[in-house]
Amino acid sequence: MSWYQPEPVVSLELLDVLGVAPESAVIDIGGGASVLVDRLLARGFTDVTVLDISDAALRAGRQRVGSDPRVTWITEDLLSWEPARHYDLWHDRAAFHFLSGTEVDMYRNVLLRAVAPGGSVIMAAFAPDGPERCSGLPVTRYSADELGAVLESSFQVVEHRREVHTTPAGAAQPFTWIAARRSSPRHRRRA
């Protein structure tokens, strides 16, 4: 839980930068115990999905939020998950940086299937000067350009940020954030 933060300030700020409306379908990747779902519901969002590999983390979120019909909880390994629908916003704070090698390609493929044309992505990963391990696991660190490259050319990064997160234990963890928008098919340039 070193990633835990009591307020998802940057997530909400980037949501506003992207102009994500309350009627948008939002998926929070690895967000089981995160309070982002609480804050989205408080803002009037009506279609929020939280996906996490940990049923215990999702239980913590469900206990806080209750059986709100605006929230769908999915216990699944993201890399083998088959999205049954499109989402207007893909949010991932602190899951992606645990992936490496072919897992990055698998992640991108799921993201590309899940994000609607014209949809948006908010991603955060450890910055180049961030920790090399988190919760005992190795991580990959990213600059804003490197995170943007993961999304390929069908996305345009509209904002990037650096955040130094202070863990519950008091350690400083620098993060790189990006907010990107996916091109709609009618807006893509033809060669």
C-alpha positions in Angstrom: 0.0 0.0 0.0 3.0 2.3 -0.4 1.2 3.9 -3.4 -1.9 4.8 -1.3 -2.9 8.5 -1.2 -5.8 9.9 0.8 -6.8 12.3 -2.0 -6.4 11.7 -5.8 -5.5 15.3 -6.5 -3.6 14.9 -9.7 -6.1 12.4 -11.1 -9.0 14.8 -10.6 -7.0 17.7 -12.0 -6.2 15.8 -15.1 -9.8 14.6 -15.4 -10.8 18.3 -15.5 -8.0 19.1 -18.1 -9.4 16.4 -20.4 -13.0 17.6 -19.8 -14.3 14.2 -18.8 -18.0 14.6 -18.1 -20.0 12.8 -15.3 -21.9 10.7 -17.9 -18.6 9.3 -19.2 -17.8 5.6 -18.6 -14.6 5.5 -16.5 -12.4 2.5 -15.7 -9.9 2.7 -12.8 -7.1 0.1 -13.4 -5.6 -1.3 -10.2 -7.9 1.0 -8.2 -9.3 -1.5 -5.7 -8.6 0.3 -2.5 -8.2 3.8 -4.1 -10.6 6.6 -3.1 -10.9 7.8 -6.7 -14.2 5.9 -7.1 -15.5 7.8 -4.0 -14.5 11.2 -5.5 -16.0 10.4 -8.9 -19.3 9.4 -7.3 -19.2 12.6 -5.3 -18.8 14.5 -8.6 -21.9 12.8 -10.0 -20.3 10.2 -12.2 -22.8 7.4 -13.1 -20.7 4.7 -14.8 -17.5 3.8 -12.9 -15.7 0.5 -13.2 -12.9 -0.5 -10.8 -10.6 -3.4 -12.0 -8.0 -5.0 -9.7 -6.3 -8.3 -9.5 -6.8 -8.2 -5.7 -10.2 -9.2 -4.4 -9.1 -7.9 -0.9 -8.4 -4.5 -2.4 -11.8 -4.4 -4.1 -13.5 -5.5 -0.9 -12.0 -2.5 0.8 -13.4 -0.2 -1.9 -16.8 -1.9 -1.8 -17.0 -1.6 2.0 -16.4 2.1 1.7 -18.7 2.8 -1.2 -21.4 0.2 -0.5 -23.6 -1.4 -3.1 -23.8 1.7 -5.3 -25.3 0.7 -8.7 -23.1 3.2 -10.5 -20.0 1.1 -9.7 -18.9 -2.2 -11.3 -16.2 -4.1 -9.5 -14.1 -6.5 -11.6 -11.6 -8.9 -10.0 -9.3 -9.8 -12.9 -5.7 -9.9 -14.1 -5.7 -6.9 -16.5 -3.3 -8.7 -18.9 -5.8 -11.5 -19.5 -9.0 -9.4 -19.2 -11.2 -9.1 -22.3 -13.1 -5.8 -22.1 -16.8 -6.3 -23.0 -17.3 -2.6 -23.7 -15.7 0.7 -24.4 -14.7 3.3 -21.8 -14.4 7.1 -22.2 -11.6 7.3 -19.6 -8.9 4.8 -18.7 -7.3 5.7 -15.4 -4.1 4.0 -14.1 -2.1 5.3 -11.2 0.6 2.8 -10.1 -0.3 -0.4 -11.9 1.5 0.0 -15.3 5.0 0.5 -13.9 5.0 -3.1 -12.5 5.0 -4.4 -16.1 7.9 -5.2 -18.4 8.8 -6.8 -21.7 5.8 -8.4 -23.4 3.5 -7.4 -20.6 3.7 -3.8 -21.8 2.5 -4.9 -25.2 -0.3 -7.0 -23.6 -1.3 -3.9 -21.5 -1.4 -1.7 -24.6 -3.5 -4.2 -26.5 -6.1 -4.3 -23.7 -6.1 -0.5 -23.4 -6.6 -0.1 -27.2 -9.5 -2.5 -27.1 -11.1 -0.8 -24.1 -10.8 2.9 -24.8 -13.5 4.3 -27.0 -12.6 6.4 -30.1 -12.3 10.0 -28.8 -11.7 8.6 -25.3 -9.0 9.5 -22.9 -6.2 8.0 -20.8 -4.7 9.2 -17.5 -1.6 7.2 -16.5 1.0 7.5 -13.8 4.2 5.6 -13.3 7.4 6.1 -11.3 9.5 8.9 -12.8 13.1 8.2 -14.0 14.4 9.2 -10.6 11.7 7.2 -8.7 12.3 4.0 -6.8 13.5 0.9 -8.6 11.2 -1.3 -6.4 7.8 -1.0 -4.9 6.1 -3.3 -2.5 9.1 -5.6 -2.9 8.6 -5.8 -6.7 10.8 -4.4 -9.5 9.3 -1.5 -11.5 10.0 0.3 -14.7 10.4 4.1 -14.5 9.2 6.4 -17.2 9.5 9.9 -18.5 6.4 11.6 -20.0 7.7 11.0 -23.5 8.2 7.3 -22.7 4.7 6.9 -21.2 3.2 8.7 -24.3 5.1 6.3 -26.6 3.4 3.4 -24.9 0.0 4.7 -26.2 1.2 4.9 -29.8 0.2 7.5 -32.4 -3.5 7.1 -32.0 -3.3 9.2 -28.8 -2.2 12.7 -28.3 -0.7 13.7 -24.9 -2.3 16.9 -23.9 -0.6 17.3 -20.5 2.1 15.8 -18.4 3.1 16.4 -14.8 5.5 15.3 -12.2 4.3 14.6 -8.7 6.3 13.6 -5.6 4.1 11.3 -3.7 4.7 10.9 0.0 3.9 7.3 1.1 2.1 6.5 4.3 5.6 5.6 5.7 7.0 9.0 4.8 9.1 8.0 1.7 9.2 10.3 -1.3 8.2 8.6 -4.6 8.4 10.8 -7.8 5.7 10.0 -10.4 5.3 10.9 -14.0 1.7 11.6 -15.1 0.2 11.9 -18.6 -3.2 12.8 -19.8 -3.9 11.8 -23.4 -6.8 11.9 -25.8 -7.5 9.2 -28.5 -8.3 10.3 -32.0 -11.7 9.7 -33.3 -11.7 7.6 -36.5 -13.1 10.6 -38.5 -10.3 12.8 -37.3 -7.4 10.5 -38.2 -5.4 11.6 -41.2 -5.3 9.3 -44.2 -1.9 8.6 -45.8 
